């Protein structure tokens, strides 16, 4: 049946849960990306020189963590 009382809410638990889910999603993305690269290339491609576009994307991504 339906709940008949309020649940306990804490910001600490909220932050813990959000961080846990973000870590899971990030890990899933990395795993899928590596699996796809290995499946289609037969290996994980070696890292090359970063282009200006690469650095721009990395900087934008890193900056996003500061605003979340």
MDAnalysis code that builds the backbone (N, CA, C; Angstrom):
import MDAnalysis as mda
import numpy as np

u = mda.Universe.empty(204, n_residues=68, atom_resindex=np.repeat(np.arange(68), 3), trajectory=True)
u.add_TopologyAttr("name", ["N", "CA", "C"] * 68)
u.add_TopologyAttr("resid", np.arange(1, 69))
u.add_TopologyAttr("resname", ["UNK", "UNK", "UNK", "UNK", "UNK", "UNK", "UNK", "UNK", "UNK", "UNK", "UNK", "UNK", "UNK", "UNK", "UNK", "UNK", "UNK", "UNK", "UNK", "UNK", "UNK", "UNK", "UNK", "UNK", "UNK", "UNK", "UNK", "UNK", "UNK", "UNK", "UNK", "UNK", "UNK", "UNK", "UNK", "UNK", "UNK", "UNK", "UNK", "UNK", "UNK", "UNK", "UNK", "UNK", "UNK", "UNK", "UNK", "UNK", "UNK", "UNK", "UNK", "UNK", "UNK", "UNK", "UNK", "UNK", "UNK", "UNK", "UNK", "UNK", "UNK", "UNK", "UNK", "UNK", "UNK", "UNK", "UNK", "UNK"])
u.atoms.positions = np.array([
    [0.800, -1.179, 0.000],
    [0.000, 0.000, 0.000],
    [0.847, 1.248, 0.000],
    [0.200, 2.378, -0.045],
    [0.926, 3.649, -0.078],
    [1.604, 3.939, 1.265],
    [2.667, 4.742, 1.179],
    [3.363, 5.160, 2.400],
    [2.439, 6.035, 3.237],
    [2.532, 5.905, 4.545],
    [1.685, 6.725, 5.405],
    [2.498, 7.668, 6.285],
    [3.796, 7.801, 5.961],
    [4.616, 8.761, 6.694],
    [5.680, 9.319, 5.750],
    [6.228, 10.484, 6.110],
    [7.270, 11.108, 5.302],
    [8.557, 10.306, 5.407],
    [9.379, 10.407, 4.371],
    [10.682, 9.759, 4.417],
    [11.692, 10.736, 4.999],
    [12.774, 10.204, 5.506],
    [13.851, 11.046, 6.021],
    [14.685, 11.542, 4.847],
    [14.923, 12.853, 4.784],
    [15.725, 13.445, 3.723],
    [16.864, 14.210, 4.351],
    [18.074, 13.961, 3.843],
    [19.223, 14.767, 4.244],
    [19.972, 15.161, 2.980],
    [20.552, 16.353, 2.998],
    [21.346, 16.791, 1.859],
    [22.569, 15.908, 1.686],
    [23.126, 15.436, 2.784],
    [24.300, 14.570, 2.697],
    [23.973, 13.294, 1.929],
    [22.830, 12.700, 2.217],
    [22.422, 11.483, 1.510],
    [22.101, 11.794, 0.053],
    [21.509, 12.947, -0.197],
    [21.216, 13.359, -1.567],
    [22.505, 13.478, -2.379],
    [23.495, 14.178, -1.832],
    [24.783, 14.351, -2.517],
    [25.461, 13.003, -2.721],
    [25.438, 12.150, -1.705],
    [26.055, 10.829, -1.816],
    [25.412, 10.034, -2.942],
    [24.097, 10.074, -3.005],
    [23.368, 9.303, -4.023],
    [23.636, 9.836, -5.427],
    [23.612, 11.158, -5.585],
    [23.879, 11.753, -6.896],
    [25.301, 11.423, -7.345],
    [26.273, 11.571, -6.458],
    [27.656, 11.252, -6.812],
    [27.811, 9.785, -7.176],
    [27.142, 8.904, -6.444],
    [27.190, 7.472, -6.726],
    [26.646, 7.188, -8.124],
    [25.504, 7.782, -8.449],
    [24.898, 7.544, -9.759],
    [25.728, 8.157, -10.883],
    [26.304, 9.336, -10.658],
    [27.167, 9.940, -11.672],
    [28.398, 9.078, -11.918],
    [28.997, 8.558, -10.852],
    [30.167, 7.687, -11.000],
    [29.806, 6.431, -11.780],
    [28.647, 5.859, -11.511],
    [28.208, 4.671, -12.248],
    [28.007, 4.987, -13.724],
    [27.359, 6.111, -14.015],
    [27.106, 6.490, -15.409],
    [28.415, 6.776, -16.134],
    [29.337, 7.461, -15.463],
    [30.635, 7.771, -16.064],
    [31.397, 6.475, -16.348],
    [31.415, 5.567, -15.387],
    [32.080, 4.279, -15.583],
    [31.460, 3.495, -16.723],
    [30.144, 3.534, -16.840],
    [29.452, 2.847, -17.924],
    [29.843, 3.446, -19.275],
    [29.907, 4.774, -19.358],
    [30.301, 5.438, -20.600],
    [31.721, 5.048, -20.997],
    [32.636, 5.072, -20.043],
    [34.029, 4.713, -20.330],
    [34.112, 3.265, -20.794],
    [33.438, 2.365, -20.091],
    [33.459, 0.951, -20.459],
    [32.909, 0.729, -21.866],
    [31.787, 1.360, -22.178],
    [31.194, 1.194, -23.512],
    [32.099, 1.774, -24.595],
    [32.714, 2.918, -24.314],
    [33.596, 3.550, -25.302],
    [34.815, 2.684, -25.584],
    [35.422, 2.155, -24.526],
    [36.598, 1.301, -24.700],
    [36.222, 0.008, -25.414],
    [35.094, -0.575, -25.047],
    [34.639, -1.803, -25.710],
    [34.385, -1.563, -27.191],
    [33.763, -0.430, -27.532],
    [33.482, -0.117, -28.930],
    [34.782, 0.096, -29.707],
    [35.732, 0.813, -29.108],
    [37.013, 1.046, -29.779],
    [37.736, -0.275, -30.021],
    [37.751, -1.145, -29.030],
    [38.426, -2.435, -29.175],
    [37.729, -3.293, -30.227],
    [36.399, -3.298, -30.220],
    [35.631, -4.106, -31.178],
    [35.872, -3.635, -32.608],
    [35.893, -2.316, -32.818],
    [36.005, -1.774, -34.170],
    [37.440, -1.580, -34.648],
    [38.383, -1.443, -33.726],
    [39.778, -1.201, -34.112],
    [40.682, -2.389, -33.789],
    [40.186, -3.332, -32.994],
    [41.003, -4.475, -32.602],
    [41.948, -4.171, -31.462],
    [41.981, -2.921, -31.043],
    [42.834, -2.500, -29.931],
    [42.363, -1.133, -29.453],
    [42.877, -0.750, -28.335],
    [42.605, 0.601, -27.848],
    [43.615, 1.509, -28.538],
    [43.168, 2.494, -29.300],
    [44.117, 3.360, -30.010],
    [45.070, 4.060, -29.044],
    [46.315, 4.178, -29.470],
    [47.317, 4.871, -28.656],
    [46.982, 6.358, -28.607],
    [47.307, 6.958, -27.491],
    [47.083, 8.400, -27.352],
    [48.016, 9.143, -28.297],
    [47.504, 10.162, -28.924],
    [48.311, 10.982, -29.824],
    [48.452, 12.384, -29.264],
    [49.017, 13.253, -30.063],
    [49.147, 14.651, -29.669],
    [47.764, 15.286, -29.579],
    [47.552, 16.075, -28.552],
    [46.284, 16.786, -28.413],
    [46.248, 17.965, -29.376],
    [45.114, 18.134, -30.015],
    [44.917, 19.296, -30.883],
    [44.339, 20.437, -30.049],
    [44.258, 21.605, -30.656],
    [43.636, 22.736, -29.960],
    [42.180, 22.419, -29.625],
    [41.484, 21.727, -30.538],
    [40.087, 21.344, -30.293],
    [39.997, 20.372, -29.119],
    [40.967, 19.451, -29.016],
    [40.993, 18.513, -27.888],
    [41.142, 19.263, -26.572],
    [42.090, 20.200, -26.538],
    [42.338, 20.971, -25.315],
    [41.116, 21.807, -24.937],
    [40.469, 22.369, -25.947],
    [39.269, 23.172, -25.707],
    [38.168, 22.324, -25.069],
    [37.969, 21.122, -25.606],
    [36.954, 20.214, -25.067],
    [37.305, 19.790, -23.642],
    [38.567, 19.463, -23.400],
    [38.989, 19.070, -22.053],
    [38.810, 20.212, -21.058],
    [39.170, 21.423, -21.469],
    [39.003, 22.586, -20.586],
    [37.531, 22.838, -20.272],
    [36.677, 22.725, -21.289],
    [35.242, 22.930, -21.076],
    [34.681, 21.859, -20.151],
    [35.132, 20.627, -20.328],
    [34.665, 19.530, -19.471],
    [35.117, 19.733, -18.034],
    [36.375, 20.085, -17.853],
    [36.903, 20.292, -16.505],
    [36.193, 21.459, -15.827],
    [35.912, 22.507, -16.571],
    [35.212, 23.658, -16.016],
    [33.803, 23.320, -15.575],
    [33.196, 22.352, -16.223],
    [31.844, 21.942, -15.860],
    [31.763, 21.380, -14.458],
    [32.829, 20.723, -14.011],
    [32.830, 20.160, -12.663],
    [32.818, 21.257, -11.602],
    [33.358, 22.423, -11.945],
    [33.380, 23.533, -10.989],
    [32.004, 24.160, -10.796],
    [31.129, 24.006, -11.787],
    [29.828, 24.660, -11.704],
    [28.706, 23.733, -11.272],
    [28.996, 22.458, -11.137],
    [27.948, 21.507, -10.736],
    [27.929, 21.378, -9.235],
])
